Amino acid sequence: MKSPLATGDLPPRYHICTTHASHHVALVAAPQTLYCGTPGVQVVPWVYRRRACKACLDQHFTDFRSLTLPTLPCRVEWDEILPKVRRERYCRPNLCPNDEVDLVFQHIEALRDDEDGLAWFILQRTTFMTEVSLHASRCERYQTDLAAQRIQERSEMRSRRVDVIRNRLVDMGFEHDIIALEQSNPRVLRRHHLVWQIKELTDKNWNDIKPSLVAWLTDLRKPRIQKERLARMIRRQATIVQMLRDYVLSRPPTEIIPGPADLCFTEEISGLINHPDETVFSNSIPALRLRLPQFASHWRQWIDRRLLSFLPSATKSGTDATDVHPLYLATTFFECTGPTGCHEILPYPRILAHKCMTQQSGEYFDTDGGPISESIQSLGCEPFNFDGNKIKFHADASGAANTLVGLCELDPDEMTAVAMDGLNARFACSACSSGEEEAFVFSWRVAVHHAVTAHGRDKSTTWIRLTESEATAAMDVEMIWLEIYTNSWIQNSNCTLCRQRIGGGEELIIHWNLTHEGPVHDGSVHLHPGAPTDVIPFPVTIYLPRLAESKDGILTSQSPS
């Protein structure tokens, strides 16, 4: 029997060609799709010698898995008759052209009753497709190599353009701006839409894009300079803070020393922190370290002058502007009016170490337009009473203290708080008692706090100064309470060695074991300079028969008989 191919019964396209070069050359030379004519399409199923876009694949190709395949009389794989376009390259699974499928199926059906003819057709088809597939694989490799070469050429062209533009901008004085930009994000300049282009830079093109690039870099310069200044300030502030910490550890634990913000905001040190030359700052550190006692002394004098300005004129009468004696009087009390609203009654010098005085309060402004807000935030504190709204003179507390000093038959204008502490005087409040002859007894500082918070300005209070024996009895009771109150006292303390704030007795033990590798001893902690100095911050109750006699009186104070 003659072969169907020999008789010419098959369509012309199935006559076997000895070469397929002409088909593939046409595919390479004309990058338009076979079906819709879309130009520039790179998807070419080479085994079927046609170019197709996504729409063409959807419309003119079939998923091989959806076909109902007829039975073949010989053992042959369908992939040898209809090779499938693989998913790996075209992101579509197992595709075959519809016309190829229809023609193959038609001829298999037409030769269904002619076994020899069908076998001959299958042999010729598989031989033809094997030859085509071999050439197609070479074309795919060529296309892959060509695409890689084209990508390399485009990348090299872009790189040359980037380098030329960068060099020209450097010549115009933007070197520091470009270096800072590349350090923060190396891709910003390269991927700028005027730079990252696939064409060589000509003089005309440079003149067209130069104004835009110059304006872009100029806009970035101001925030960059501010950012660099802030980073420089924070780095130098950290050096000053560490220097201050070393100095604090060398001083007595109860000494009041300016905080980091107070030191950094002094005129001389602030000028060094903002100095543009790093060498000037570095060379100044040894001299600053030696002058820290002088800075601390000047700071204390400056704060004292500010506190003196809060005192009423009567208190300051007869003293010059540099006399700080009024601050040490037993009748000098201030009130905290800071952002936390604690309204604590604060004597001098305890107010100098009160935490609210340096607590950050929000808005800050720099007259030079610099990032003062961020620099303060990095310190975690602000200069003492920075906004001027954290302190006021406490007239009620001063009046109560004046009464107590008078009960001791001393001059309120001369009696200092330290001298008042040395009297160890105790006072009973006739308005408050737990029984007819049981009195609440206070130390003088606690009595001032009680008079202000419990009775205030509108309610008169009869204070009774205890005799020496009565005061001794009260202090004996205080000692009993002191053992119970020890843990609370430790909560107002700092570690003597590293000045870390201690939260309680258990924390103290853990801290010493882990940090200092030793047992706790009597000198392990010291009272924080800003903490209350009272033995116990509350009254004690004692038996006081003469309390009943004062309840019928109208005096606001009573001395011991």
C-alpha positions as MATLAB code, in Angstrom:
seq = 'MKSPLATGDLPPRYHICTTHASHHVALVAAPQTLYCGTPGVQVVPWVYRRRACKACLDQHFTDFRSLTLPTLPCRVEWDEILPKVRRERYCRPNLCPNDEVDLVFQHIEALRDDEDGLAWFILQRTTFMTEVSLHASRCERYQTDLAAQRIQERSEMRSRRVDVIRNRLVDMGFEHDIIALEQSNPRVLRRHHLVWQIKELTDKNWNDIKPSLVAWLTDLRKPRIQKERLARMIRRQATIVQMLRDYVLSRPPTEIIPGPADLCFTEEISGLINHPDETVFSNSIPALRLRLPQFASHWRQWIDRRLLSFLPSATKSGTDATDVHPLYLATTFFECTGPTGCHEILPYPRILAHKCMTQQSGEYFDTDGGPISESIQSLGCEPFNFDGNKIKFHADASGAANTLVGLCELDPDEMTAVAMDGLNARFACSACSSGEEEAFVFSWRVAVHHAVTAHGRDKSTTWIRLTESEATAAMDVEMIWLEIYTNSWIQNSNCTLCRQRIGGGEELIIHWNLTHEGPVHDGSVHLHPGAPTDVIPFPVTIYLPRLAESKDGILTSQSPS';
ca = [
       0.000    0.000    0.000;
       1.238    3.446   -0.871;
       1.886    6.016    1.818;
      -0.776    8.718    2.188;
       2.037   11.282    2.023;
       3.135    9.857   -1.318;
      -0.345   10.216   -2.774;
      -0.656   13.839   -1.733;
      -3.784   13.211    0.343;
      -2.471   15.314    3.317;
      -2.561   19.127    3.306;
       0.552   20.857    1.971;
       1.692   22.008    5.410;
       2.285   18.396    6.403;
       4.676   17.648    3.604;
       8.032   17.071    5.239;
      10.656   19.782    4.720;
      14.292   18.936    4.969;
      15.066   22.251    6.677;
      13.144   24.552    8.983;
      15.609   27.429    9.020;
      13.416   29.661    6.869;
      10.510   29.391    9.344;
      12.650   30.230   12.335;
      14.495   33.070   10.634;
      11.142   34.634    9.843;
      10.097   34.303   13.474;
      13.255   36.061   14.648;
      13.165   38.800   12.032;
       9.475   39.700   12.376;
       8.430   39.998   16.060;
       4.700   40.212   15.301;
       2.218   37.616   16.430;
       0.847   35.209   13.837;
      -2.777   35.746   14.751;
      -3.323   39.369   15.820;
      -0.179   41.046   14.505;
       0.831   42.599   17.846;
       4.461   43.764   17.575;
       7.242   43.221   20.122;
       5.924   39.932   21.520;
       8.721   37.706   22.819;
       6.665   34.542   23.458;
       7.471   32.068   20.698;
       6.404   28.386   20.923;
       9.251   27.408   18.588;
       8.116   23.832   18.129;
       5.034   25.137   16.298;
       6.886   27.969   14.550;
       4.578   30.809   15.520;
       4.640   33.871   17.780;
       1.699   34.423   20.160;
       0.658   36.952   22.775;
      -1.391   36.121   25.858;
      -4.663   36.761   24.063;
      -3.543   34.515   21.220;
      -2.616   31.748   23.647;
      -6.027   32.001   25.259;
      -7.903   31.976   21.937;
      -5.884   29.789   19.598;
      -4.243   27.253   21.939;
      -5.784   24.355   23.877;
      -4.814   22.717   27.130;
      -3.641   19.261   26.117;
      -5.114   17.751   29.300;
      -8.619   18.781   28.239;
      -8.487   16.829   24.964;
     -10.192   13.470   24.390;
      -7.427   11.533   22.667;
      -8.262    8.807   20.136;
      -6.688    5.381   20.489;
      -3.551    4.780   18.435;
      -2.827    1.380   16.805;
       0.847    1.440   17.751;
       2.789    2.167   20.885;
       3.655    5.852   20.650;
       3.435    8.785   23.036;
       1.101   11.604   22.121;
       3.807   14.072   23.116;
       5.768   12.818   20.076;
       2.850   13.670   17.801;
       1.694   16.902   19.490;
       4.564   18.307   21.613;
       3.247   20.497   24.408;
       4.352   24.008   25.215;
       5.686   23.654   28.770;
       4.699   25.715   31.794;
       8.320   26.490   32.716;
       8.843   29.061   29.972;
       5.383   30.380   29.126;
       3.585   30.105   32.476;
       0.807   28.155   30.768;
       0.436   24.367   31.147;
       0.616   21.887   28.268;
      -0.618   24.057   25.371;
      -1.085   22.989   21.758;
      -2.345   25.094   18.797;
      -5.995   24.427   17.962;
      -5.358   24.082   14.201;
      -2.564   21.553   14.764;
      -4.805   19.498   17.053;
      -7.709   19.602   14.591;
      -5.557   18.549   11.602;
      -3.896   15.697   13.483;
      -7.228   14.436   14.776;
      -8.791   14.723   11.274;
      -6.105   12.644    9.639;
      -6.117   10.020   12.373;
      -9.887    9.741   11.960;
      -9.594    9.624    8.141;
      -7.038    6.799    8.364;
      -8.843    4.901   11.117;
      -9.603    1.940    8.758;
      -6.161    1.995    7.095;
      -3.750    0.605    9.691;
      -0.702    0.781    7.436;
      -1.518    4.300    6.324;
      -2.131    5.410    9.906;
       1.114    3.803   11.038;
       2.969    5.492    8.203;
       1.382    8.880    9.088;
       2.323    8.476   12.740;
       5.903    7.561   11.803;
       6.247   10.529    9.498;
       4.614   12.843   12.042;
       6.841   11.754   14.912;
       9.961   11.963   12.724;
       8.980   15.414   11.551;
       8.177   16.655   15.071;
      11.427   15.196   16.412;
      13.369   17.161   13.824;
      11.336   20.301   14.498;
      11.699   19.902   18.273;
      15.470   19.600   18.001;
      15.716   22.764   15.964;
      13.197   24.487   18.246;
      15.301   23.713   21.307;
      18.253   25.375   19.619;
      16.117   28.386   18.816;
      14.959   28.599   22.414;
      18.557   28.604   23.582;
      19.348   31.269   21.026;
      16.389   33.367   22.177;
      17.428   32.944   25.814;
      20.998   33.968   25.022;
      19.758   36.883   22.948;
      17.503   38.065   25.792;
      20.355   37.792   28.296;
      22.612   39.741   25.918;
      19.946   42.400   25.477;
      19.489   42.665   29.269;
      23.253   42.979   29.715;
      23.477   45.691   27.079;
      20.578   47.615   28.617;
      22.137   47.292   32.088;
      25.521   48.515   30.824;
      23.905   51.440   29.064;
      22.039   52.402   32.236;
      25.210   52.077   34.313;
      27.155   54.282   31.924;
      24.375   56.864   32.055;
      24.276   56.764   35.880;
      28.058   57.172   36.150;
      28.149   60.111   33.716;
      25.274   61.912   35.476;
      26.814   61.272   38.897;
      30.193   62.655   37.825;
      28.604   65.765   36.362;
      26.622   66.392   39.556;
      29.794   65.940   41.618;
      31.528   68.526   39.427;
      28.642   70.906   40.192;
      29.287   70.663   43.957;
      26.806   67.961   45.012;
      29.394   65.382   46.105;
      28.456   65.412   49.827;
      24.761   65.290   48.962;
      25.257   62.284   46.684;
      27.468   60.430   49.178;
      24.917   60.964   51.970;
      22.124   59.882   49.631;
      23.943   56.707   48.615;
      24.751   55.875   52.234;
      21.101   56.095   53.242;
      19.785   54.312   50.134;
      22.156   53.362   47.292;
      19.276   52.950   44.826;
      17.713   56.413   45.167;
      19.920   58.223   42.641;
      20.328   55.242   40.315;
      16.579   54.631   40.121;
      15.587   58.266   39.633;
      13.325   58.386   36.594;
      15.589   60.889   34.825;
      18.714   58.805   35.491;
      17.586   55.191   35.128;
      16.945   55.266   31.380;
      18.005   53.032   28.519;
      19.750   55.574   26.367;
      23.134   57.191   26.223;
      23.447   60.635   27.789;
      23.909   63.359   25.208;
      24.634   67.028   25.862;
      21.104   67.946   24.835;
      19.603   65.333   27.118;
      21.838   66.526   30.011;
      20.733   70.127   29.536;
      17.111   68.966   29.620;
      17.358   66.987   32.870;
      19.971   69.070   34.741;
      17.566   71.674   36.248;
      15.269   68.977   37.619;
      18.111   66.977   39.185;
      19.665   70.096   40.711;
      16.310   71.138   42.214;
      15.772   67.604   43.565;
      19.180   67.446   45.284;
      18.777   70.980   46.637;
      15.435   70.053   48.216;
      17.064   67.049   49.878;
      19.973   69.079   51.245;
      18.179   70.935   54.080;
      16.634   67.855   55.761;
      19.951   66.031   55.294;
      21.877   68.790   57.040;
      19.337   68.851   59.884;
      19.523   65.079   60.214;
      23.329   65.132   60.280;
      23.301   67.939   62.827;
      20.893   66.048   65.047;
      22.971   62.861   64.816;
      26.097   64.851   65.676;
      24.363   66.514   68.633;
      23.048   63.217   70.010;
      26.471   61.553   69.623;
      28.236   64.393   71.410;
      25.560   64.622   74.085;
      26.163   60.948   74.835;
      29.843   61.759   75.383;
      28.941   64.586   77.777;
      26.451   62.386   79.641;
      29.032   59.646   80.135;
      31.545   62.229   81.342;
      28.951   63.560   83.814;
      28.147   60.023   85.001;
      31.812   59.348   85.729;
      31.953   62.601   87.686;
      28.797   61.739   89.669;
      30.268   58.401   90.719;
      33.321   60.217   92.061;
      31.263   62.554   94.247;
      29.443   61.919   97.557;
      26.125   60.163   96.908;
      24.063   62.911   98.563;
      25.579   65.776   96.558;
      23.143   67.485   94.198;
      24.683   67.706   90.733;
      23.192   69.188   87.548;
      21.452   66.765   85.231;
      22.530   65.884   81.682;
      20.272   68.482   80.070;
      21.432   71.243   82.428;
      25.037   70.532   81.522;
      24.458   70.122   77.782;
      22.464   73.361   77.583;
      25.076   75.575   79.234;
      26.322   78.179   76.777;
      29.874   76.856   76.495;
      29.054   73.141   76.233;
      26.100   73.776   73.924;
      28.434   75.693   71.624;
      30.826   72.738   71.533;
      28.013   70.263   70.896;
      26.866   72.327   67.911;
      30.371   73.065   66.601;
      30.767   71.800   63.015;
      34.371   70.609   63.568;
      34.603   67.222   65.259;
      38.238   67.828   66.186;
      37.376   70.934   68.199;
      34.839   68.974   70.238;
      37.143   65.988   70.814;
      40.040   68.175   71.911;
      37.800   70.027   74.386;
      36.652   66.958   76.331;
      39.709   66.631   78.660;
      39.428   70.295   79.688;
      35.667   69.963   80.227;
      36.230   66.950   82.450;
      38.508   68.974   84.711;
      36.068   71.881   84.840;
      32.974   69.871   85.820;
      33.140   71.065   89.471;
      33.133   74.637   88.180;
      30.138   73.955   85.938;
      28.274   72.362   88.845;
      29.013   75.363   91.062;
      27.851   77.858   88.450;
      24.693   75.834   87.847;
      23.894   75.794   91.563;
      24.374   79.568   91.831;
      22.173   80.154   88.792;
      19.378   77.923   90.152;
      19.610   79.591   93.572;
      19.133   83.011   92.014;
      16.077   81.765   90.142;
      14.601   80.245   93.312;
      15.220   83.451   95.248;
      13.066   85.264   92.722;
      10.072   83.161   93.806;
      10.320   84.217   97.454;
       8.101   87.042   98.751;
       9.802   90.400   99.126;
       9.476   90.319  102.937;
      11.575   87.172  103.095;
      14.342   88.715  100.990;
      14.367   92.112  102.687;
      17.737   93.083  104.119;
      19.676   90.629  101.910;
      21.598   91.207   98.720;
      20.958   89.396   95.472;
      23.699   86.830   96.116;
      22.638   85.902   99.664;
      21.044   82.460   99.558;
      20.342   82.335  103.301;
      16.552   82.780  102.787;
      16.487   79.515  100.814;
      17.764   77.566  103.836;
      15.147   78.957  106.241;
      12.709   76.555  107.860;
       9.882   78.684  106.476;
      10.963   78.362  102.813;
       8.803   75.908  100.888;
       7.996   75.562   97.204;
       5.202   73.777   95.392;
       5.725   71.571   92.335;
       3.420   72.714   89.532;
       5.007   70.532   86.845;
       3.281   68.499   84.119;
       2.595   65.553   86.427;
       0.558   67.757   88.763;
       2.054   66.204   91.893;
       1.852   69.547   93.823;
       4.376   68.207   96.297;
       5.574   70.503   99.092;
       9.311   70.860   98.574;
      11.906   72.477  100.857;
      15.314   73.639   99.732;
      17.590   71.984   98.612;
      15.366   68.965   97.999;
      13.605   70.841   95.191;
      16.863   70.796   93.215;
      16.647   67.004   92.831;
      12.868   66.721   92.437;
      12.148   64.590   89.359;
       9.381   66.835   88.008;
      11.796   69.730   87.620;
      13.594   67.997   84.735;
      10.736   65.914   83.354;
      10.104   66.497   79.669;
       7.034   68.611   79.087;
       6.425   68.492   75.331;
       6.859   71.476   72.995;
      10.295   73.000   72.463;
      11.483   75.680   70.081;
      14.943   76.507   68.782;
      15.577   80.130   67.890;
      18.093   78.967   65.270;
      15.620   76.595   63.648;
      17.514   73.504   64.787;
      16.211   70.176   66.088;
      16.165   71.075   69.791;
      13.099   68.918   70.437;
      14.816   65.724   69.257;
      18.001   66.529   71.158;
      16.080   66.943   74.430;
      14.143   63.752   73.772;
      17.384   61.837   73.277;
      18.583   63.019   76.716;
      15.403   61.786   78.400;
      15.193   64.951   80.493;
      15.188   68.727   80.177;
      16.991   71.550   82.000;
      15.777   72.461   85.472;
      12.366   74.195   85.280;
      12.963   74.683   81.570;
       9.604   76.273   80.771;
       9.517   78.296   84.028;
       6.113   76.884   85.028;
       7.086   74.076   87.390;
       7.665   76.034   90.637;
       5.854   78.479   92.848;
       6.357   79.630   96.426;
       4.090   77.703   98.851;
       2.664   80.409  101.112;
       0.458   78.026  103.138;
       3.362   75.687  103.949;
       5.537   78.674  104.841;
       2.835   79.986  107.209;
       2.479   76.598  108.907;
       6.264   76.365  109.355;
       6.321   79.907  110.746;
       3.833   78.829  113.418;
       5.892   75.777  114.374;
       9.115   77.789  114.596;
       7.289   80.291  116.795;
       6.192   77.491  119.124;
       9.888   76.725  119.580;
      10.372   80.388  120.599;
      12.791   80.950  117.726;
      13.037   83.639  115.051;
      11.480   82.462  111.759;
      13.705   84.896  109.860;
      16.838   83.204  111.163;
      15.883   79.598  111.888;
      17.143   77.252  109.195;
      15.581   73.924  108.278;
      18.720   72.048  109.316;
      18.654   73.710  112.741;
      14.979   72.879  113.057;
      15.768   69.238  112.283;
      18.410   69.324  115.019;
      15.832   70.313  117.648;
      14.029   67.008  117.197;
      10.859   68.810  118.213;
       7.520   67.018  117.998;
       4.095   68.574  117.615;
       0.564   67.359  118.286;
      -2.453   68.455  116.262;
      -5.373   69.241  118.564;
      -7.830   69.034  115.683;
      -6.921   65.418  114.930;
      -6.875   62.690  117.585;
      -7.848   59.074  117.919;
      -9.308   59.546  121.412;
      -9.870   62.072  124.190;
      -6.242   61.882  125.395;
      -4.549   60.194  122.408;
      -2.725   62.593  120.118;
      -1.351   62.426  116.597;
       2.270   63.516  116.868;
       4.309   64.847  113.968;
       7.864   65.840  113.202;
       7.941   69.459  112.073;
       8.194   68.697  108.328;
       5.343   66.182  108.454;
       3.372   68.687  110.513;
       3.743   71.305  107.763;
       2.494   68.805  105.183;
      -0.409   67.840  107.464;
      -1.416   71.451  108.071;
      -1.588   72.144  104.327;
      -3.177   68.940  103.071;
      -5.507   68.085  105.967;
      -6.588   71.522  107.182;
      -5.637   74.035  104.548;
      -5.908   77.767  104.777;
      -9.548   77.996  105.869;
      -9.405   75.796  108.961;
      -7.408   76.920  112.015;
      -5.298   74.340  113.824;
      -4.044   74.339  117.405;
      -0.532   72.952  117.456;
       0.976   71.758  120.718;
       4.705   71.428  121.086;
       5.564   68.330  123.105;
       7.828   68.440  126.119;
      11.154   66.623  125.982;
       9.758   63.523  127.703;
       6.688   63.498  125.470;
       8.857   63.900  122.367;
      11.068   61.037  123.512;
       7.993   58.809  123.880;
       6.870   59.765  120.376;
      10.289   59.015  118.890;
      10.276   55.592  120.579;
       7.051   54.817  118.732;
       8.574   56.120  115.497;
      11.468   53.687  115.857;
       9.005   50.817  116.054;
       7.372   52.008  112.854;
      10.753   52.569  111.222;
      11.470   48.830  111.183;
       8.213   48.287  109.321;
       8.823   51.245  107.000;
      12.381   50.267  106.032;
      11.360   48.786  102.665;
       9.503   51.986  101.727;
      12.563   54.007  102.706;
      14.704   51.851  100.418;
      12.313   52.649   97.557;
      13.457   56.286   97.820;
      17.132   55.269   97.725;
      19.924   54.843   95.205;
      22.709   52.302   95.095;
      25.797   53.908   96.613;
      28.190   52.432   94.045;
      26.348   52.909   90.731;
      23.503   55.303   91.783;
      20.827   53.086   90.279;
      17.359   53.655   91.726;
      16.309   50.803   94.037;
      12.688   49.638   94.127;
      12.745   47.801   97.451;
      14.639   45.496   99.753;
      14.411   42.420   97.511;
      15.504   44.415   94.476;
      18.445   45.764   96.496;
      19.641   42.234   97.290;
      19.288   41.098   93.680;
      21.006   44.224   92.407;
      24.027   43.802   94.659;
      24.348   40.086   93.949;
      24.205   40.513   90.167;
      25.886   43.882   89.641;
      28.378   44.209   92.465;
      28.769   40.511   93.366;
      28.656   41.055   97.081;
      26.325   41.036  100.084;
      24.263   44.055  101.095;
      25.746   46.133  103.927;
      24.833   49.296  105.806;
      26.309   51.586  103.162;
      24.764   49.822  100.180;
      22.124   52.493   99.624;
      21.684   56.168  100.342;
      18.586   58.316  100.372;
      17.972   60.012   97.054;
      18.582   63.791   97.322;
      15.062   64.438   96.066;
      13.387   62.061   98.549;
      11.689   63.128  101.815;
      14.118   63.211  104.746;
      11.575   62.422  107.485;
      12.141   59.278  109.502;
       8.582   58.235  108.754;
       6.229   60.348  106.608;
       3.171   59.983  108.869;
       2.189   60.785  112.476;
       2.355   58.395  115.430;
      -0.125   58.125  118.262;
       0.837   58.633  121.939;
      -0.970   59.221  125.220;
      -1.173   62.980  125.873;
      -3.461   64.021  128.780;
      -3.118   67.754  128.207;
      -4.580   67.346  124.700;
      -8.095   67.689  126.145;
      -7.254   71.083  127.663;
      -6.340   72.527  124.259;
      -9.502   71.396  122.489;
     -11.553   74.068  124.230;
      -9.015   76.813  123.422;
      -9.088   79.187  120.502;
      -5.343   79.606  120.016;
      -3.757   78.351  116.815;
      -0.629   77.218  118.669;
       0.460   76.243  122.149;
       3.909   75.969  123.684;
       4.776   73.440  126.362;
       4.032   74.684  129.877;
];
